[in-house]
Amino acid sequence: MEKVIGLVMAAGTDAKMKSKKSKLAQELYGKAVIKRVVDNIKKAGVEEVAVIVGENKEEIQAILKDEVTYLYQEKCLGTGHAIMQATSYLEKKQGRVLVANGNIPLITPQTIQNLIEKSINQQEAVTILTGIMTEPTGYGRIVRIDNQIVEIVEEKEMKEAYSHILEVNAGLYCFDIEKLVGIIGKLEKSSIGLYYLTDVIKMLSTRDEKVGGFLVEDNSEILSLNTKLQLEMLSKILRIRINTMHMNNGVTIEDMNTTYIHEDVEIGIDTVIHPNTTIKSGVIIGEDCNIGPNAYIREGCVLANNVKVGSFVEIKKAIIGEGSKVPHLSYMGDCQIGRKCNIGCGTITCNYDGKNKFKTKIGDNCFIGSNVNLVAPVNIEDNALIAAGSTITENVPAQSLAIARQRQTNKEGWMLKKK
């Protein structure tokens, strides 16, 4: 199979995104837009990816670090100009190059893979990802003659004769590298002074090169991000996509509109997710668990089967054993909880001393009373009971009752004397 490299255009300036950060640095479910695009390209099997940056170079590098190669576009004179800056990079390569806009974060690895496979199998000079939009405003239009793609017309350059076209350019292409390099230098400026990569399509077609299209099945994959309103819309689409996947895998989600589950989360069958729950990336939840409502499970937590994380509970870097319960109003951070434990209402692990984080370990079959502070580092051994209202600063042996609170004193008649 031909080698494929990735080339992401990320140097454009923002006119509509009202933010200190560029549109590519906006976070969508905890991950920057440009990071989503690069990650999805890599998940499709494209191991080598280069990103074309401009004035936003430092911002993009802070996000992607050393995951990609960086190419620089000093002046943003259009998508064609961006690829011109990559010519010397491409000349050293063979095979195909996947060229992508940096602001299509919902594109899936499967669609990318399908586009690449069609391009290689059909030996097309370029294969263009397209979509059918009933409201195509903002997109370049695909022009076909006898069902063959002959041109892409940018909306800014579009004449009335093309306004009826509903097939749009998705901003993802798979080029034969040799043919792209051989023609990109011949691009001319448009009427508004920009070099359009899309003009290459007409040039290849005129040379009788094979130009193909691949129609995306789900138009939400090709929605682009330019405004904060679009960011919210993309978040909603991603939320529905992820929640639907979990429900199809046997998870009960009571309200998908208020349940926020990031990617790379594993949830076992017959687990119930109640409303207003957020589960971050890398979390693993077993079967028959009960999560929420109003629960917040942060990155990297692991919950065994039959675990309950109840209302207004936050857990962070926690491992919770089978059958244990953290029912409500608790914070359990940097901790390990054994099997069949009960964590009382209002319990917290005091894991941070202002400089360092420390760990709390709770053994099996422990009962932690309400409103307990566990000051880490501390180890609660198996079958221990912590009295309500205690602040625990020392290890508790197995089979022990720990009480750490001042003895109650009643001063009778004190209120009468005060009056």
Buried (B, 14 or more C-beta within 10 A) or exposed (E): EEEBBBBBBBBBEBEEBEEEBBBBBBBBBEBBBBBBBBBBBBEBEBEBBBBBBBBBBEBBBEBBEEEBBBBEBEEBBBBBBBBBBBEEBBEEBEEBBBBBBBBBBBBBBEBBBBBBBBBBEEEBBBBBBBBEBEEBEEBBBBBBEEEEBBBBBBBEBEEEEBEEBEBBBBBBBBBBBBBBBEBBEEBEBBEEEBBBBBBBBBBBBEEEBBBBBBEBEBBBBBBBBBBBEBBEBBBEBBBEBBBEBBBEEEBBBBBBEBBBBBBEBEBBEBBBBBBBBBBBBBBBBBBBBBBBBBBBBBBBBBBBBBBBBBBBBBBBBBBBBBBBBBBBBBBBBBBBBBBBBBBBBBBBBBBEEEEEEBBBBBBBBBBBBBBBBBBBBBBBBBBBBBBBBBEBEEBBEEEEEBEBEEEEEEEEEEEEEEE
